[in-house]
Amino acid sequence: MAKKIIYLFALLLISSTYYIQAQESPTLVSSKDSETINVFLDCRGCDDNFIITETRFVNFVRDQGLADVHILVIRQRTSNGSQFLIDYIDQRLPEKPKKEILLDTYSFQTDEEIRNDLVSVIKLGLISYLTDSKILSQLSVAFDPQVSTEANKSLEGDDPWNNWVFEFGVDGNVNGQENELRYNLGGDGEIQRITEEWKIRLNFWGNYNRRALTEEEEVIENNDTSLVETTRYFDRSNQNYFGLVAKTIDDHWSVGFYTRYRSDTFQNIDSQIGITPAIEYSLFPYREFTRREVTARLGLMTSYYSYTETTVLLKDEEFLIRPEIDLRADFTQPWGSFRAGLEAGAFLHDLSLNRFEFDTRVNLRISKYLSVFLNGRYNIISDQISLPAGDLSTEEILAGVRQQATSYSFSGSFGVSVQFGSIYNNIVNPRL
């Protein structure tokens, strides 16, 4: 009996294996004899599974080194939506210039419309790499003159908003348990106008957080013991405004200014109002920022501070001037991405009140099997001018509602991933 069960199980296993192979094999197009090409999709900010399932006339592979064509997709935010920069890199002919396609999408479009437009553009861009493939004869091109006419009309028509875009929102959340309740209320807004010559952006946001803790305490009165509930509240709130006006000078230089307002109970700031004139230089032309960017910005912040409580420097209010410098490097390439930044500033009346902030992010493909990533941030802090005089209570520290004195802060993360096995990436199965 046991042998019969084993034979039956083996038969079912073999049958299911052949069935699965028979079902899955049509999803791969033969790449032998130039039937089609192998493609590596490097999609940063888009739905790669949808692109793979909708583009069935090429084979998607898991490793860049095994691909005929490397598609690099980078998504960047614009004033009224997003722009996709799509690079096609022919790895069979490294000396051949890469092809670039730009796709503009808009905030009024749904996610479905955006990803459908992206797939259509990616498909069209692949056609030129299939001219020597047999599968080209199975493809066709459709043209809808009505859609084309409507698109041209929208491009030719006047913009009644003159490039101004407005966005507002509110949010909130609540959570708790028997003896604790937390809730948060927030709101934000953005107004901006972006043209080739000018960039104007106004942002404002605010949050109110409350944490309520309920405890039972024993109270003795007239030799009688009773339990009395007491509730303590820990509040934290902030309001912020940020404005930017920037003017283009040429491909490498720009000038402008920032305006700031904030009120923050955590940092003991009743109000801070300031303006920062600034100038910026870009090592590479600004139009290349999606792939490579190295910038240096110099500003001079002038601010009036009003504090909720008297500070450790015995100030209730003051007017300060602070020079600032910001250095940035950002590269997005087929081998991965790299970003690093350094910010530094000091108050003119006392240069010992300064701060240095360094951060970096690296995502690197070392080989077709191995990838690594590294993120890190380190701050040297000597400018906590708003710290209140006196000591914080243990409850305030534990609840995180007041700022503590510190000379540094840091954060970091890293990871390594190893991948091997089938080179193909055509199949997407969302079940369970």
DODOVEX-942903 format. One record per residue (C-alpha): y, x negated, z negated; residue in one letter; residue number from 0. Coordinates in nm, 2 decimals, padded with zeros to 4 digits. Example, Ala and Ser with C-alpha at 12.3 -4.5 7.8 and 13.67 -1.06 7.14 Angstrom:
2
{site {-00.45,-01.23,-00.78},'A',0}
{site {-00.11,-01.37,-00.71},'S',1}
//
This chain:
432
{site {00.00,00.00,00.00},'M',0}
{site {00.24,-00.28,-00.09},'A',1}
{site {00.17,-00.46,00.24},'K',2}
{site {00.24,-00.14,00.44},'K',3}
{site {00.58,-00.10,00.26},'I',4}
{site {00.67,-00.47,00.33},'I',5}
{site {00.57,-00.43,00.70},'Y',6}
{site {00.77,-00.10,00.72},'L',7}
{site {01.08,-00.27,00.56},'F',8}
{site {01.06,-00.57,00.80},'A',9}
{site {01.03,-00.33,01.10},'L',10}
{site {01.34,-00.14,00.99},'L',11}
{site {01.53,-00.46,00.93},'L',12}
{site {01.45,-00.60,01.27},'I',13}
{site {01.53,-00.27,01.44},'S',14}
{site {01.86,-00.23,01.26},'S',15}
{site {01.96,-00.59,01.35},'T',16}
{site {01.89,-00.52,01.72},'Y',17}
{site {02.08,-00.19,01.69},'Y',18}
{site {02.39,-00.36,01.53},'I',19}
{site {02.39,-00.63,01.79},'Q',20}
{site {02.36,-00.38,02.07},'A',21}
{site {02.65,-00.18,01.93},'Q',22}
{site {02.88,-00.47,01.85},'E',23}
{site {02.82,-00.69,02.16},'S',24}
{site {03.04,-00.48,02.39},'P',25}
{site {03.34,-00.55,02.17},'T',26}
{site {03.34,-00.91,02.29},'L',27}
{site {03.44,-00.99,02.65},'V',28}
{site {03.25,-01.28,02.79},'S',29}
{site {03.47,-01.59,02.80},'S',30}
{site {03.22,-01.78,03.03},'K',31}
{site {03.30,-01.82,03.40},'D',32}
{site {03.66,-01.74,03.33},'S',33}
{site {03.60,-01.37,03.24},'E',34}
{site {03.89,-01.37,02.99},'T',35}
{site {04.07,-01.60,02.75},'I',36}
{site {04.05,-01.67,02.38},'N',37}
{site {04.37,-01.59,02.18},'V',38}
{site {04.48,-01.69,01.83},'F',39}
{site {04.72,-01.43,01.68},'L',40}
{site {04.96,-01.58,01.42},'D',41}
{site {05.15,-01.27,01.32},'C',42}
{site {05.41,-01.31,01.04},'R',43}
{site {05.54,-00.97,00.94},'G',44}
{site {05.34,-00.73,01.16},'C',45}
{site {05.02,-00.53,01.16},'D',46}
{site {04.77,-00.78,01.31},'D',47}
{site {04.47,-00.55,01.27},'N',48}
{site {04.64,-00.29,01.49},'F',49}
{site {04.73,-00.55,01.76},'I',50}
{site {04.37,-00.67,01.77},'I',51}
{site {04.21,-00.33,01.80},'T',52}
{site {04.45,-00.22,02.07},'E',53}
{site {04.43,-00.53,02.28},'T',54}
{site {04.07,-00.53,02.41},'R',55}
{site {04.09,-00.74,02.73},'F',56}
{site {04.10,-01.07,02.55},'V',57}
{site {03.90,-01.23,02.27},'N',58}
{site {04.08,-01.30,01.94},'F',59}
{site {03.95,-01.61,01.75},'V',60}
{site {03.99,-01.71,01.39},'R',61}
{site {04.10,-02.06,01.45},'D',62}
{site {04.40,-02.19,01.64},'Q',63}
{site {04.21,-02.49,01.77},'G',64}
{site {03.96,-02.27,01.96},'L',65}
{site {04.22,-02.06,02.14},'A',66}
{site {04.34,-02.09,02.50},'D',67}
{site {04.67,-01.92,02.40},'V',68}
{site {04.84,-01.92,02.06},'H',69}
{site {05.06,-01.61,02.00},'I',70}
{site {05.32,-01.67,01.73},'L',71}
{site {05.51,-01.36,01.61},'V',72}
{site {05.80,-01.39,01.37},'I',73}
{site {05.98,-01.08,01.24},'R',74}
{site {06.35,-01.11,01.14},'Q',75}
{site {06.57,-00.84,00.99},'R',76}
{site {06.88,-00.73,01.19},'T',77}
{site {07.17,-00.51,01.09},'S',78}
{site {06.99,-00.19,01.21},'N',79}
{site {06.62,-00.28,01.21},'G',80}
{site {06.42,-00.58,01.31},'S',81}
{site {06.37,-00.83,01.59},'Q',82}
{site {06.03,-00.97,01.68},'F',83}
{site {06.03,-01.32,01.84},'L',84}
{site {05.70,-01.36,02.03},'I',85}
{site {05.60,-01.71,02.15},'D',86}
{site {05.31,-01.77,02.39},'Y',87}
{site {05.18,-02.12,02.36},'I',88}
{site {04.93,-02.22,02.63},'D',89}
{site {04.70,-02.47,02.46},'Q',90}
{site {04.52,-02.55,02.78},'R',91}
{site {04.83,-02.70,02.92},'L',92}
{site {05.03,-02.85,02.63},'P',93}
{site {05.30,-02.98,02.86},'E',94}
{site {05.37,-02.63,02.99},'K',95}
{site {05.68,-02.48,02.82},'P',96}
{site {05.61,-02.19,02.59},'K',97}
{site {05.71,-01.84,02.69},'K',98}
{site {05.93,-01.64,02.46},'E',99}
{site {05.99,-01.26,02.45},'I',100}
{site {06.23,-01.08,02.22},'L',101}
{site {06.17,-00.72,02.10},'L',102}
{site {06.44,-00.52,01.92},'D',103}
{site {06.33,-00.23,01.69},'T',104}
{site {06.55,00.00,01.49},'Y',105}
{site {06.55,00.15,01.14},'S',106}
{site {06.53,00.51,01.28},'F',107}
{site {06.19,00.42,01.43},'Q',108}
{site {05.87,00.50,01.25},'T',109}
{site {05.61,00.22,01.17},'D',110}
{site {05.39,00.38,01.44},'E',111}
{site {05.66,00.36,01.71},'E',112}
{site {05.74,00.00,01.61},'I',113}
{site {05.38,-00.13,01.62},'R',114}
{site {05.31,00.05,01.95},'N',115}
{site {05.62,-00.11,02.11},'D',116}
{site {05.50,-00.45,01.98},'L',117}
{site {05.15,-00.41,02.12},'V',118}
{site {05.29,-00.31,02.46},'S',119}
{site {05.51,-00.62,02.47},'V',120}
{site {05.23,-00.85,02.36},'I',121}
{site {04.99,-00.71,02.62},'K',122}
{site {05.25,-00.76,02.90},'L',123}
{site {05.31,-01.12,02.79},'G',124}
{site {04.94,-01.20,02.81},'L',125}
{site {04.91,-01.10,03.18},'I',126}
{site {05.05,-01.42,03.32},'S',127}
{site {04.77,-01.62,03.13},'Y',128}
{site {04.50,-01.41,03.29},'L',129}
{site {04.58,-01.48,03.66},'T',130}
{site {04.27,-01.70,03.69},'D',131}
{site {04.04,-01.46,03.49},'S',132}
{site {03.81,-01.21,03.64},'K',133}
{site {03.92,-00.94,03.40},'I',134}
{site {04.26,-00.92,03.56},'L',135}
{site {04.11,-00.69,03.83},'S',136}
{site {04.03,-00.44,03.56},'Q',137}
{site {04.39,-00.41,03.44},'L',138}
{site {04.66,-00.18,03.57},'S',139}
{site {05.04,-00.14,03.51},'V',140}
{site {05.20,00.20,03.44},'A',141}
{site {05.57,00.27,03.49},'F',142}
{site {05.76,00.57,03.35},'D',143}
{site {06.10,00.61,03.53},'P',144}
{site {06.21,00.87,03.28},'Q',145}
{site {06.17,00.63,02.98},'V',146}
{site {06.34,00.35,03.17},'S',147}
{site {06.64,00.57,03.26},'T',148}
{site {06.68,00.69,02.90},'E',149}
{site {06.65,00.33,02.77},'A',150}
{site {06.92,00.21,03.02},'N',151}
{site {07.15,00.50,02.92},'K',152}
{site {07.12,00.40,02.55},'S',153}
{site {07.20,00.04,02.63},'L',154}
{site {07.50,00.13,02.85},'E',155}
{site {07.64,00.40,02.62},'G',156}
{site {07.92,00.33,02.37},'D',157}
{site {07.83,00.28,02.00},'D',158}
{site {08.03,00.54,01.80},'P',159}
{site {07.97,00.35,01.48},'W',160}
{site {08.10,00.02,01.63},'N',161}
{site {07.80,-00.18,01.48},'N',162}
{site {07.85,-00.05,01.13},'W',163}
{site {07.53,00.04,00.94},'V',164}
{site {07.51,00.22,00.61},'F',165}
{site {07.21,00.25,00.37},'E',166}
{site {07.18,00.39,00.02},'F',167}
{site {06.89,00.46,-00.22},'G',168}
{site {06.79,00.55,-00.58},'V',169}
{site {06.47,00.48,-00.76},'D',170}
{site {06.31,00.52,-01.10},'G',171}
{site {05.99,00.48,-01.29},'N',172}
{site {05.84,00.57,-01.63},'V',173}
{site {05.53,00.45,-01.82},'N',174}
{site {05.42,00.46,-02.18},'G',175}
{site {05.16,00.52,-02.44},'Q',176}
{site {05.13,00.68,-02.78},'E',177}
{site {05.39,00.46,-02.95},'N',178}
{site {05.59,00.32,-02.66},'E',179}
{site {05.79,00.46,-02.38},'L',180}
{site {05.96,00.26,-02.10},'R',181}
{site {06.17,00.39,-01.81},'Y',182}
{site {06.40,00.24,-01.55},'N',183}
{site {06.67,00.39,-01.33},'L',184}
{site {06.82,00.21,-01.04},'G',185}
{site {07.03,00.25,-00.73},'G',186}
{site {07.14,00.03,-00.44},'D',187}
{site {07.35,00.04,-00.12},'G',188}
{site {07.43,-00.17,00.17},'E',189}
{site {07.71,-00.16,00.43},'I',190}
{site {07.72,-00.41,00.71},'Q',191}
{site {07.85,-00.49,01.05},'R',192}
{site {07.70,-00.78,01.25},'I',193}
{site {07.83,-00.90,01.59},'T',194}
{site {07.82,-01.24,01.76},'E',195}
{site {08.16,-01.33,01.62},'E',196}
{site {08.16,-01.16,01.28},'W',197}
{site {07.92,-01.08,00.99},'K',198}
{site {08.04,-00.84,00.73},'I',199}
{site {07.80,-00.73,00.45},'R',200}
{site {07.86,-00.54,00.13},'L',201}
{site {07.58,-00.49,-00.12},'N',202}
{site {07.58,-00.31,-00.45},'F',203}
{site {07.29,-00.24,-00.69},'W',204}
{site {07.24,-00.16,-01.06},'G',205}
{site {06.96,-00.10,-01.31},'N',206}
{site {06.92,00.07,-01.65},'Y',207}
{site {06.61,-00.01,-01.85},'N',208}
{site {06.52,00.14,-02.19},'R',209}
{site {06.22,00.06,-02.41},'R',210}
{site {06.15,00.29,-02.71},'A',211}
{site {05.91,00.18,-02.98},'L',212}
{site {05.79,00.42,-03.24},'T',213}
{site {05.64,00.29,-03.57},'E',214}
{site {05.52,00.46,-03.89},'E',215}
{site {05.65,00.33,-04.22},'E',216}
{site {05.54,00.41,-04.57},'E',217}
{site {05.82,00.56,-04.79},'V',218}
{site {05.78,00.60,-05.17},'I',219}
{site {05.99,00.87,-05.34},'E',220}
{site {05.93,01.00,-05.69},'N',221}
{site {05.58,00.83,-05.69},'N',222}
{site {05.49,01.02,-05.37},'D',223}
{site {05.40,00.82,-05.06},'T',224}
{site {05.47,00.96,-04.72},'S',225}
{site {05.47,00.83,-04.36},'L',226}
{site {05.79,00.84,-04.17},'V',227}
{site {05.82,00.77,-03.80},'E',228}
{site {06.11,00.55,-03.68},'T',229}
{site {06.20,00.48,-03.32},'T',230}
{site {06.39,00.17,-03.21},'R',231}
{site {06.55,00.14,-02.87},'Y',232}
{site {06.60,-00.17,-02.66},'F',233}
{site {06.83,-00.13,-02.36},'D',234}
{site {06.91,-00.36,-02.07},'R',235}
{site {07.15,-00.28,-01.78},'S',236}
{site {07.33,-00.45,-01.50},'N',237}
{site {07.57,-00.36,-01.22},'Q',238}
{site {07.63,-00.59,-00.92},'N',239}
{site {07.85,-00.61,-00.61},'Y',240}
{site {07.83,-00.87,-00.34},'F',241}
{site {08.04,-00.90,-00.03},'G',242}
{site {08.03,-01.15,00.26},'L',243}
{site {08.27,-01.20,00.55},'V',244}
{site {08.17,-01.48,00.80},'A',245}
{site {08.34,-01.59,01.12},'K',246}
{site {08.16,-01.78,01.40},'T',247}
{site {08.33,-02.10,01.50},'I',248}
{site {08.07,-02.24,01.74},'D',249}
{site {07.69,-02.30,01.76},'D',250}
{site {07.70,-02.52,01.45},'H',251}
{site {07.99,-02.42,01.23},'W',252}
{site {08.10,-02.10,01.05},'S',253}
{site {08.35,-02.01,00.78},'V',254}
{site {08.40,-01.72,00.55},'G',255}
{site {08.40,-01.61,00.19},'F',256}
{site {08.19,-01.43,-00.08},'Y',257}
{site {08.32,-01.18,-00.33},'T',258}
{site {08.12,-01.10,-00.65},'R',259}
{site {08.13,-00.85,-00.94},'Y',260}
{site {07.87,-00.82,-01.21},'R',261}
{site {07.81,-00.68,-01.55},'S',262}
{site {07.49,-00.77,-01.73},'D',263}
{site {07.39,-00.70,-02.09},'T',264}
{site {07.11,-00.96,-02.07},'F',265}
{site {07.36,-01.24,-02.00},'Q',266}
{site {07.63,-01.11,-02.24},'N',267}
{site {07.87,-01.05,-01.94},'I',268}
{site {08.09,-00.75,-01.97},'D',269}
{site {08.24,-00.83,-01.63},'S',270}
{site {08.27,-01.12,-01.38},'Q',271}
{site {08.50,-01.10,-01.08},'I',272}
{site {08.52,-01.38,-00.83},'G',273}
{site {08.58,-01.50,-00.48},'I',274}
{site {08.42,-01.80,-00.30},'T',275}
{site {08.57,-01.94,00.02},'P',276}
{site {08.29,-02.14,00.20},'A',277}
{site {08.22,-02.34,00.51},'I',278}
{site {07.87,-02.40,00.66},'E',279}
{site {07.73,-02.65,00.91},'Y',280}
{site {07.40,-02.60,01.09},'S',281}
{site {07.21,-02.91,01.22},'L',282}
{site {07.04,-02.70,01.49},'F',283}
{site {07.21,-02.43,01.69},'P',284}
{site {07.22,-02.10,01.50},'Y',285}
{site {07.02,-01.92,01.77},'R',286}
{site {06.71,-02.14,01.68},'E',287}
{site {06.70,-02.02,01.31},'F',288}
{site {06.38,-01.82,01.36},'T',289}
{site {06.19,-02.15,01.43},'R',290}
{site {06.39,-02.42,01.26},'R',291}
{site {06.70,-02.42,01.04},'E',292}
{site {06.88,-02.70,00.84},'V',293}
{site {07.21,-02.59,00.69},'T',294}
{site {07.47,-02.72,00.44},'A',295}
{site {07.72,-02.49,00.28},'R',296}
{site {08.01,-02.59,00.06},'L',297}
{site {08.20,-02.33,-00.15},'G',298}
{site {08.46,-02.31,-00.42},'L',299}
{site {08.40,-02.02,-00.66},'M',300}
{site {08.69,-01.89,-00.87},'T',301}
{site {08.59,-01.63,-01.13},'S',302}
{site {08.73,-01.43,-01.42},'Y',303}
{site {08.48,-01.38,-01.70},'Y',304}
{site {08.49,-01.12,-01.98},'S',305}
{site {08.21,-01.14,-02.24},'Y',306}
{site {08.06,-00.86,-02.45},'T',307}
{site {08.03,-01.08,-02.75},'E',308}
{site {08.21,-01.41,-02.84},'T',309}
{site {08.02,-01.69,-02.67},'T',310}
{site {07.88,-02.02,-02.82},'V',311}
{site {08.19,-02.19,-02.68},'L',312}
{site {08.40,-01.94,-02.87},'L',313}
{site {08.53,-01.76,-02.57},'K',314}
{site {08.59,-01.39,-02.52},'D',315}
{site {08.73,-01.43,-02.17},'E',316}
{site {08.82,-01.71,-01.93},'E',317}
{site {08.91,-01.81,-01.58},'F',318}
{site {08.69,-02.08,-01.42},'L',319}
{site {08.66,-02.28,-01.09},'I',320}
{site {08.32,-02.40,-00.98},'R',321}
{site {08.25,-02.61,-00.66},'P',322}
{site {07.90,-02.52,-00.52},'E',323}
{site {07.68,-02.68,-00.25},'I',324}
{site {07.37,-02.52,-00.09},'D',325}
{site {07.13,-02.72,00.13},'L',326}
{site {06.85,-02.54,00.32},'R',327}
{site {06.57,-02.64,00.55},'A',328}
{site {06.33,-02.38,00.70},'D',329}
{site {06.07,-02.44,00.97},'F',330}
{site {05.83,-02.18,01.12},'T',331}
{site {05.59,-02.35,01.37},'Q',332}
{site {05.24,-02.30,01.50},'P',333}
{site {05.11,-02.55,01.24},'W',334}
{site {05.25,-02.33,00.96},'G',335}
{site {05.58,-02.31,00.77},'S',336}
{site {05.80,-02.51,00.54},'F',337}
{site {06.10,-02.42,00.34},'R',338}
{site {06.30,-02.62,00.09},'A',339}
{site {06.64,-02.56,-00.08},'G',340}
{site {06.87,-02.73,-00.32},'L',341}
{site {07.16,-02.56,-00.49},'E',342}
{site {07.41,-02.73,-00.72},'A',343}
{site {07.73,-02.64,-00.90},'G',344}
{site {07.95,-02.75,-01.19},'A',345}
{site {08.26,-02.61,-01.36},'F',346}
{site {08.57,-02.82,-01.29},'L',347}
{site {08.71,-02.81,-01.64},'H',348}
{site {08.39,-02.96,-01.78},'D',349}
{site {08.14,-03.12,-01.53},'L',350}
{site {07.87,-03.13,-01.80},'S',351}
{site {07.84,-02.75,-01.75},'L',352}
{site {07.63,-02.77,-01.43},'N',353}
{site {07.31,-02.64,-01.27},'R',354}
{site {07.06,-02.78,-01.01},'F',355}
{site {06.81,-02.55,-00.85},'E',356}
{site {06.53,-02.68,-00.62},'F',357}
{site {06.27,-02.46,-00.45},'D',358}
{site {06.01,-02.53,-00.18},'T',359}
{site {05.74,-02.33,00.00},'R',360}
{site {05.47,-02.49,00.23},'V',361}
{site {05.20,-02.31,00.42},'N',362}
{site {05.00,-02.57,00.62},'L',363}
{site {04.69,-02.55,00.84},'R',364}
{site {04.53,-02.89,00.79},'I',365}
{site {04.23,-02.83,01.02},'S',366}
{site {04.04,-02.55,01.18},'K',367}
{site {03.85,-02.51,00.85},'Y',368}
{site {04.11,-02.58,00.58},'L',369}
{site {04.45,-02.43,00.49},'S',370}
{site {04.67,-02.49,00.19},'V',371}
{site {04.99,-02.34,00.05},'F',372}
{site {05.23,-02.45,-00.22},'L',373}
{site {05.53,-02.28,-00.38},'N',374}
{site {05.75,-02.43,-00.65},'G',375}
{site {06.08,-02.39,-00.82},'R',376}
{site {06.25,-02.61,-01.08},'Y',377}
{site {06.60,-02.55,-01.24},'N',378}
{site {06.80,-02.79,-01.45},'I',379}
{site {07.03,-02.56,-01.66},'I',380}
{site {07.34,-02.68,-01.84},'S',381}
{site {07.58,-02.40,-01.77},'D',382}
{site {07.49,-02.11,-01.99},'Q',383}
{site {07.85,-02.04,-02.08},'I',384}
{site {07.79,-01.67,-02.16},'S',385}
{site {07.54,-01.72,-02.44},'L',386}
{site {07.65,-01.52,-02.75},'P',387}
{site {07.73,-01.70,-03.07},'A',388}
{site {07.48,-01.65,-03.35},'G',389}
{site {07.10,-01.61,-03.34},'D',390}
{site {06.90,-01.36,-03.15},'L',391}
{site {06.67,-01.13,-03.34},'S',392}
{site {06.29,-01.16,-03.30},'T',393}
{site {06.29,-00.80,-03.16},'E',394}
{site {06.55,-00.89,-02.89},'E',395}
{site {06.35,-01.19,-02.79},'I',396}
{site {06.02,-01.01,-02.77},'L',397}
{site {06.17,-00.72,-02.58},'A',398}
{site {06.34,-00.95,-02.33},'G',399}
{site {06.68,-00.78,-02.35},'V',400}
{site {06.89,-01.09,-02.43},'R',401}
{site {06.91,-01.43,-02.27},'Q',402}
{site {06.78,-01.73,-02.46},'Q',403}
{site {06.92,-02.09,-02.45},'A',404}
{site {06.72,-02.33,-02.23},'T',405}
{site {06.77,-02.66,-02.05},'S',406}
{site {06.53,-02.59,-01.77},'Y',407}
{site {06.30,-02.33,-01.60},'S',408}
{site {06.02,-02.37,-01.35},'F',409}
{site {05.75,-02.17,-01.16},'S',410}
{site {05.48,-02.27,-00.92},'G',411}
{site {05.17,-02.16,-00.74},'S',412}
{site {04.92,-02.32,-00.50},'F',413}
{site {04.60,-02.24,-00.32},'G',414}
{site {04.34,-02.37,-00.08},'V',415}
{site {04.14,-02.16,00.16},'S',416}
{site {03.83,-02.26,00.36},'V',417}
{site {03.70,-02.06,00.65},'Q',418}
{site {03.40,-02.11,00.88},'F',419}
{site {03.15,-01.90,01.07},'G',420}
{site {03.20,-01.69,01.38},'S',421}
{site {03.50,-01.79,01.59},'I',422}
{site {03.58,-01.43,01.69},'Y',423}
{site {03.82,-01.19,01.53},'N',424}
{site {03.79,-00.89,01.76},'N',425}
{site {03.63,-00.64,01.52},'I',426}
{site {03.83,-00.44,01.26},'V',427}
{site {03.62,-00.21,01.04},'N',428}
{site {03.81,-00.01,00.78},'P',429}
{site {03.52,00.18,00.64},'R',430}
{site {03.49,00.21,00.26},'L',431}
//
